[in-house]
Amino acid sequence: MVKFQFKKIREFRETEGLTQHALGELIGLFPQQISAWETEEQPNITVRNLLKLCEALHREPNDFFVEEEN
């Protein structure tokens, strides 16, 4: 089963040298939303927001997913 890895948001954000606030500004969301994703307080994301993250973090959508064994 393929699963979205929310921890990758933080990893990629830090690699780009961005704060949650800066990333939020780039994609048009509050930093609290970025924090909620990174801590999995809100473990869901729209395709639109995923594509915005990809653009801001210079990643492909598949970079956020991992194959998990059952």
Biopython code that builds the backbone (N, CA, C, O; Angstrom):
import numpy as np
from Bio.PDB.StructureBuilder import StructureBuilder

atoms = [
    (1, "MET", "N", (0.838, -1.172, 0.000)),
    (1, "MET", "CA", (0.000, 0.000, 0.000)),
    (1, "MET", "C", (0.892, 1.248, 0.000)),
    (1, "MET", "O", (1.892, 1.308, 0.716)),
    (2, "VAL", "N", (0.525, 2.216, -0.793)),
    (2, "VAL", "CA", (1.268, 3.469, -0.887)),
    (2, "VAL", "C", (0.661, 4.460, 0.102)),
    (2, "VAL", "O", (-0.559, 4.603, 0.177)),
    (3, "LYS", "N", (1.522, 5.143, 0.864)),
    (3, "LYS", "CA", (1.044, 6.069, 1.887)),
    (3, "LYS", "C", (1.796, 7.396, 1.796)),
    (3, "LYS", "O", (3.004, 7.431, 1.558)),
    (4, "PHE", "N", (1.053, 8.484, 1.991)),
    (4, "PHE", "CA", (1.653, 9.813, 2.018)),
    (4, "PHE", "C", (2.457, 9.961, 3.298)),
    (4, "PHE", "O", (1.979, 9.607, 4.376)),
    (5, "GLN", "N", (3.668, 10.479, 3.191)),
    (5, "GLN", "CA", (4.551, 10.665, 4.333)),
    (5, "GLN", "C", (4.596, 12.149, 4.700)),
    (5, "GLN", "O", (5.343, 12.922, 4.100)),
    (6, "PHE", "N", (3.800, 12.534, 5.681)),
    (6, "PHE", "CA", (3.726, 13.936, 6.083)),
    (6, "PHE", "C", (5.053, 14.449, 6.622)),
    (6, "PHE", "O", (5.350, 15.638, 6.504)),
    (7, "LYS", "N", (5.860, 13.561, 7.216)),
    (7, "LYS", "CA", (7.161, 13.981, 7.747)),
    (7, "LYS", "C", (8.081, 14.480, 6.630)),
    (7, "LYS", "O", (9.025, 15.225, 6.891)),
    (8, "LYS", "N", (7.813, 14.079, 5.410)),
    (8, "LYS", "CA", (8.608, 14.539, 4.270)),
    (8, "LYS", "C", (8.447, 16.043, 4.046)),
    (8, "LYS", "O", (9.362, 16.692, 3.539)),
    (9, "ILE", "N", (7.298, 16.598, 4.415)),
    (9, "ILE", "CA", (7.086, 18.039, 4.247)),
    (9, "ILE", "C", (8.156, 18.791, 5.033)),
    (9, "ILE", "O", (8.807, 19.691, 4.503)),
    (10, "ARG", "N", (8.333, 18.417, 6.291)),
    (10, "ARG", "CA", (9.352, 19.081, 7.120)),
    (10, "ARG", "C", (10.748, 18.850, 6.560)),
    (10, "ARG", "O", (11.549, 19.779, 6.454)),
    (11, "GLU", "N", (11.029, 17.603, 6.205)),
    (11, "GLU", "CA", (12.350, 17.265, 5.662)),
    (11, "GLU", "C", (12.676, 18.115, 4.433)),
    (11, "GLU", "O", (13.757, 18.697, 4.349)),
    (12, "PHE", "N", (11.759, 18.184, 3.498)),
    (12, "PHE", "CA", (11.993, 18.936, 2.267)),
    (12, "PHE", "C", (12.012, 20.451, 2.532)),
    (12, "PHE", "O", (12.791, 21.183, 1.922)),
    (13, "ARG", "N", (11.147, 20.910, 3.448)),
    (13, "ARG", "CA", (11.110, 22.330, 3.796)),
    (13, "ARG", "C", (12.452, 22.760, 4.389)),
    (13, "ARG", "O", (12.991, 23.804, 4.021)),
    (14, "GLU", "N", (12.981, 21.965, 5.295)),
    (14, "GLU", "CA", (14.264, 22.292, 5.918)),
    (14, "GLU", "C", (15.410, 22.221, 4.909)),
    (14, "GLU", "O", (16.340, 23.025, 4.970)),
    (15, "THR", "N", (15.347, 21.274, 3.992)),
    (15, "THR", "CA", (16.358, 21.170, 2.936)),
    (15, "THR", "C", (16.384, 22.444, 2.097)),
    (15, "THR", "O", (17.448, 22.887, 1.664)),
    (16, "GLU", "N", (15.215, 23.029, 1.869)),
    (16, "GLU", "CA", (15.102, 24.263, 1.090)),
    (16, "GLU", "C", (15.418, 25.503, 1.935)),
    (16, "GLU", "O", (15.478, 26.614, 1.407)),
    (17, "GLY", "N", (15.620, 25.314, 3.243)),
    (17, "GLY", "CA", (15.935, 26.433, 4.117)),
    (17, "GLY", "C", (14.748, 27.327, 4.416)),
    (17, "GLY", "O", (14.904, 28.527, 4.645)),
    (18, "LEU", "N", (13.561, 26.740, 4.414)),
    (18, "LEU", "CA", (12.336, 27.509, 4.639)),
    (18, "LEU", "C", (11.768, 27.263, 6.035)),
    (18, "LEU", "O", (11.835, 26.151, 6.558)),
    (19, "THR", "N", (11.213, 28.305, 6.622)),
    (19, "THR", "CA", (10.444, 28.159, 7.851)),
    (19, "THR", "C", (9.021, 27.763, 7.472)),
    (19, "THR", "O", (8.640, 27.833, 6.304)),
    (20, "GLN", "N", (8.247, 27.352, 8.460)),
    (20, "GLN", "CA", (6.838, 27.059, 8.198)),
    (20, "GLN", "C", (6.127, 28.315, 7.699)),
    (20, "GLN", "O", (5.263, 28.247, 6.824)),
    (21, "HIS", "N", (6.497, 29.444, 8.260)),
    (21, "HIS", "CA", (5.891, 30.712, 7.843)),
    (21, "HIS", "C", (6.206, 31.013, 6.382)),
    (21, "HIS", "O", (5.316, 31.380, 5.615)),
    (22, "ALA", "N", (7.467, 30.858, 5.998)),
    (22, "ALA", "CA", (7.874, 31.149, 4.612)),
    (22, "ALA", "C", (7.201, 30.196, 3.636)),
    (22, "ALA", "O", (6.744, 30.620, 2.574)),
    (23, "LEU", "N", (7.132, 28.916, 3.982)),
    (23, "LEU", "CA", (6.467, 27.958, 3.100)),
    (23, "LEU", "C", (4.990, 28.276, 2.989)),
    (23, "LEU", "O", (4.417, 28.210, 1.902)),
    (24, "GLY", "N", (4.373, 28.620, 4.102)),
    (24, "GLY", "CA", (2.962, 28.999, 4.076)),
    (24, "GLY", "C", (2.703, 30.168, 3.147)),
    (24, "GLY", "O", (1.730, 30.170, 2.393)),
    (25, "GLU", "N", (3.580, 31.167, 3.204)),
    (25, "GLU", "CA", (3.425, 32.321, 2.314)),
    (25, "GLU", "C", (3.574, 31.917, 0.849)),
    (25, "GLU", "O", (2.837, 32.405, -0.008)),
    (26, "LEU", "N", (4.525, 31.028, 0.560)),
    (26, "LEU", "CA", (4.740, 30.589, -0.825)),
    (26, "LEU", "C", (3.530, 29.882, -1.411)),
    (26, "LEU", "O", (3.227, 30.031, -2.595)),
    (27, "ILE", "N", (2.835, 29.106, -0.575)),
    (27, "ILE", "CA", (1.717, 28.325, -1.116)),
    (27, "ILE", "C", (0.351, 28.868, -0.714)),
    (27, "ILE", "O", (-0.676, 28.277, -1.045)),
    (28, "GLY", "N", (0.336, 29.997, 0.002)),
    (28, "GLY", "CA", (-0.930, 30.648, 0.325)),
    (28, "GLY", "C", (-1.689, 30.035, 1.480)),
    (28, "GLY", "O", (-2.920, 30.043, 1.494)),
    (29, "LEU", "N", (-0.950, 29.494, 2.469)),
    (29, "LEU", "CA", (-1.585, 28.918, 3.649)),
    (29, "LEU", "C", (-0.945, 29.474, 4.912)),
    (29, "LEU", "O", (0.168, 29.997, 4.880)),
    (30, "PHE", "N", (-1.658, 29.356, 6.018)),
    (30, "PHE", "CA", (-1.109, 29.790, 7.302)),
    (30, "PHE", "C", (-0.039, 28.801, 7.770)),
    (30, "PHE", "O", (-0.130, 27.610, 7.472)),
    (31, "PRO", "N", (0.965, 29.276, 8.495)),
    (31, "PRO", "CA", (2.004, 28.376, 9.012)),
    (31, "PRO", "C", (1.428, 27.289, 9.919)),
    (31, "PRO", "O", (2.007, 26.210, 10.038)),
    (32, "GLN", "N", (0.297, 27.568, 10.554)),
    (32, "GLN", "CA", (-0.339, 26.566, 11.409)),
    (32, "GLN", "C", (-0.765, 25.343, 10.606)),
    (32, "GLN", "O", (-0.760, 24.223, 11.118)),
    (33, "GLN", "N", (-1.139, 25.564, 9.331)),
    (33, "GLN", "CA", (-1.519, 24.438, 8.476)),
    (33, "GLN", "C", (-0.291, 23.585, 8.167)),
    (33, "GLN", "O", (-0.372, 22.357, 8.174)),
    (34, "ILE", "N", (0.827, 24.218, 7.898)),
    (34, "ILE", "CA", (2.068, 23.486, 7.620)),
    (34, "ILE", "C", (2.428, 22.662, 8.853)),
    (34, "ILE", "O", (2.771, 21.485, 8.739)),
    (35, "SER", "N", (2.352, 23.276, 10.024)),
    (35, "SER", "CA", (2.647, 22.580, 11.273)),
    (35, "SER", "C", (1.713, 21.392, 11.484)),
    (35, "SER", "O", (2.157, 20.318, 11.888)),
    (36, "ALA", "N", (0.432, 21.577, 11.215)),
    (36, "ALA", "CA", (-0.550, 20.506, 11.386)),
    (36, "ALA", "C", (-0.241, 19.322, 10.477)),
    (36, "ALA", "O", (-0.427, 18.171, 10.870)),
    (37, "TRP", "N", (0.230, 19.600, 9.268)),
    (37, "TRP", "CA", (0.622, 18.504, 8.372)),
    (37, "TRP", "C", (1.870, 17.804, 8.891)),
    (37, "TRP", "O", (1.923, 16.576, 8.962)),
    (38, "GLU", "N", (2.872, 18.597, 9.254)),
    (38, "GLU", "CA", (4.146, 18.013, 9.667)),
    (38, "GLU", "C", (4.022, 17.151, 10.917)),
    (38, "GLU", "O", (4.759, 16.179, 11.076)),
    (39, "THR", "N", (3.098, 17.499, 11.799)),
    (39, "THR", "CA", (2.894, 16.726, 13.028)),
    (39, "THR", "C", (1.755, 15.726, 12.901)),
    (39, "THR", "O", (1.420, 15.028, 13.858)),
    (40, "GLU", "N", (1.170, 15.664, 11.728)),
    (40, "GLU", "CA", (0.045, 14.785, 11.415)),
    (40, "GLU", "C", (-1.163, 15.026, 12.306)),
    (40, "GLU", "O", (-1.962, 14.117, 12.534)),
    (41, "GLU", "N", (-1.303, 16.269, 12.816)),
    (41, "GLU", "CA", (-2.530, 16.649, 13.522)),
    (41, "GLU", "C", (-3.694, 16.657, 12.540)),
    (41, "GLU", "O", (-4.834, 16.367, 12.902)),
    (42, "GLN", "N", (-3.384, 16.994, 11.297)),
    (42, "GLN", "CA", (-4.382, 16.998, 10.235)),
    (42, "GLN", "C", (-3.825, 16.141, 9.100)),
    (42, "GLN", "O", (-3.243, 16.663, 8.148)),
    (43, "PRO", "N", (-4.006, 14.831, 9.205)),
    (43, "PRO", "CA", (-3.398, 13.925, 8.227)),
    (43, "PRO", "C", (-4.181, 13.778, 6.926)),
    (43, "PRO", "O", (-4.551, 12.671, 6.536)),
    (44, "ASN", "N", (-4.426, 14.884, 6.271)),
    (44, "ASN", "CA", (-5.011, 14.838, 4.930)),
    (44, "ASN", "C", (-4.529, 16.059, 4.161)),
    (44, "ASN", "O", (-4.215, 17.098, 4.741)),
    (45, "ILE", "N", (-4.481, 15.909, 2.861)),
    (45, "ILE", "CA", (-3.991, 16.992, 2.013)),
    (45, "ILE", "C", (-4.697, 16.895, 0.666)),
    (45, "ILE", "O", (-4.913, 15.800, 0.148)),
    (46, "THR", "N", (-5.048, 18.024, 0.115)),
    (46, "THR", "CA", (-5.702, 18.022, -1.192)),
    (46, "THR", "C", (-4.643, 17.909, -2.289)),
    (46, "THR", "O", (-3.468, 18.203, -2.070)),
    (47, "VAL", "N", (-5.073, 17.486, -3.445)),
    (47, "VAL", "CA", (-4.173, 17.408, -4.595)),
    (47, "VAL", "C", (-3.647, 18.802, -4.920)),
    (47, "VAL", "O", (-2.468, 18.967, -5.235)),
    (48, "ARG", "N", (-4.503, 19.784, -4.845)),
    (48, "ARG", "CA", (-4.092, 21.167, -5.129)),
    (48, "ARG", "C", (-2.961, 21.602, -4.197)),
    (48, "ARG", "O", (-1.966, 22.171, -4.647)),
    (49, "ASN", "N", (-3.115, 21.333, -2.892)),
    (49, "ASN", "CA", (-2.074, 21.718, -1.947)),
    (49, "ASN", "C", (-0.801, 20.889, -2.125)),
    (49, "ASN", "O", (0.304, 21.397, -1.932)),
    (50, "LEU", "N", (-0.954, 19.630, -2.487)),
    (50, "LEU", "CA", (0.225, 18.809, -2.764)),
    (50, "LEU", "C", (1.009, 19.389, -3.940)),
    (50, "LEU", "O", (2.237, 19.462, -3.893)),
    (51, "LEU", "N", (0.317, 19.794, -4.972)),
    (51, "LEU", "CA", (0.995, 20.370, -6.136)),
    (51, "LEU", "C", (1.671, 21.690, -5.790)),
    (51, "LEU", "O", (2.748, 21.990, -6.305)),
    (52, "LYS", "N", (1.044, 22.481, -4.918)),
    (52, "LYS", "CA", (1.671, 23.721, -4.464)),
    (52, "LYS", "C", (2.938, 23.424, -3.671)),
    (52, "LYS", "O", (3.956, 24.096, -3.840)),
    (53, "LEU", "N", (2.871, 22.413, -2.804)),
    (53, "LEU", "CA", (4.054, 22.003, -2.040)),
    (53, "LEU", "C", (5.170, 21.564, -2.976)),
    (53, "LEU", "O", (6.328, 21.941, -2.797)),
    (54, "CYS", "N", (4.815, 20.769, -3.968)),
    (54, "CYS", "CA", (5.817, 20.280, -4.925)),
    (54, "CYS", "C", (6.528, 21.437, -5.613)),
    (54, "CYS", "O", (7.750, 21.426, -5.760)),
    (55, "GLU", "N", (5.774, 22.412, -6.023)),
    (55, "GLU", "CA", (6.368, 23.563, -6.708)),
    (55, "GLU", "C", (7.286, 24.343, -5.759)),
    (55, "GLU", "O", (8.409, 24.691, -6.123)),
    (56, "ALA", "N", (6.807, 24.610, -4.553)),
    (56, "ALA", "CA", (7.576, 25.406, -3.593)),
    (56, "ALA", "C", (8.821, 24.685, -3.101)),
    (56, "ALA", "O", (9.838, 25.317, -2.818)),
    (57, "LEU", "N", (8.742, 23.352, -2.998)),
    (57, "LEU", "CA", (9.847, 22.574, -2.441)),
    (57, "LEU", "C", (10.705, 21.890, -3.506)),
    (57, "LEU", "O", (11.627, 21.138, -3.191)),
    (58, "HIS", "N", (10.385, 22.163, -4.766)),
    (58, "HIS", "CA", (11.140, 21.600, -5.895)),
    (58, "HIS", "C", (11.171, 20.070, -5.847)),
    (58, "HIS", "O", (12.227, 19.445, -5.945)),
    (59, "ARG", "N", (9.988, 19.496, -5.694)),
    (59, "ARG", "CA", (9.825, 18.047, -5.594)),
    (59, "ARG", "C", (8.744, 17.573, -6.538)),
    (59, "ARG", "O", (7.972, 18.363, -7.081)),
    (60, "GLU", "N", (8.706, 16.274, -6.722)),
    (60, "GLU", "CA", (7.646, 15.623, -7.487)),
    (60, "GLU", "C", (6.651, 15.022, -6.502)),
    (60, "GLU", "O", (7.034, 14.691, -5.379)),
    (61, "PRO", "N", (5.392, 14.872, -6.886)),
    (61, "PRO", "CA", (4.417, 14.280, -5.964)),
    (61, "PRO", "C", (4.856, 12.936, -5.391)),
    (61, "PRO", "O", (4.642, 12.667, -4.209)),
    (62, "ASN", "N", (5.462, 12.101, -6.212)),
    (62, "ASN", "CA", (5.886, 10.782, -5.740)),
    (62, "ASN", "C", (6.924, 10.845, -4.633)),
    (62, "ASN", "O", (7.094, 9.872, -3.899)),
    (63, "ASP", "N", (7.623, 11.968, -4.494)),
    (63, "ASP", "CA", (8.634, 12.106, -3.443)),
    (63, "ASP", "C", (8.001, 12.055, -2.049)),
    (63, "ASP", "O", (8.694, 11.786, -1.067)),
    (64, "PHE", "N", (6.710, 12.306, -1.955)),
    (64, "PHE", "CA", (6.026, 12.346, -0.673)),
    (64, "PHE", "C", (5.378, 11.006, -0.299)),
    (64, "PHE", "O", (4.808, 10.872, 0.784)),
    (65, "PHE", "N", (5.466, 10.031, -1.186)),
    (65, "PHE", "CA", (4.809, 8.753, -0.946)),
    (65, "PHE", "C", (5.834, 7.635, -0.771)),
    (65, "PHE", "O", (6.936, 7.683, -1.318)),
    (66, "VAL", "N", (5.439, 6.631, 0.005)),
    (66, "VAL", "CA", (6.300, 5.471, 0.215)),
    (66, "VAL", "C", (5.419, 4.216, 0.190)),
    (66, "VAL", "O", (4.266, 4.229, 0.619)),
    (67, "GLU", "N", (5.998, 3.154, -0.320)),
    (67, "GLU", "CA", (5.313, 1.863, -0.351)),
    (67, "GLU", "C", (5.470, 1.223, 1.016)),
    (67, "GLU", "O", (6.587, 1.047, 1.501)),
    (68, "GLU", "N", (4.357, 0.875, 1.636)),
    (68, "GLU", "CA", (4.382, 0.209, 2.935)),
    (68, "GLU", "C", (3.945, -1.231, 2.759)),
    (68, "GLU", "O", (3.031, -1.536, 1.994)),
    (69, "GLU", "N", (4.620, -2.107, 3.484)),
    (69, "GLU", "CA", (4.240, -3.522, 3.462)),
    (69, "GLU", "C", (3.115, -3.758, 4.441)),
    (69, "GLU", "O", (3.057, -3.123, 5.494)),
    (70, "ASN", "N", (2.223, -4.665, 4.102)),
    (70, "ASN", "CA", (1.095, -4.987, 4.998)),
    (70, "ASN", "C", (1.480, -6.048, 5.974)),
    (70, "ASN", "O", (0.664, -6.447, 6.805)),
]
sb = StructureBuilder()
sb.init_structure("model")
sb.init_model(0)
sb.init_chain("A")
sb.init_seg("    ")
for serial, (resi, resn, name, xyz) in enumerate(atoms, 1):
    if name == "N":
        sb.init_residue(resn, " ", resi, " ")
    sb.init_atom(name, np.array(xyz, "f"), 0.0, 1.0, " ", f" {name:<3s}", serial, name[0])
structure = sb.get_structure()
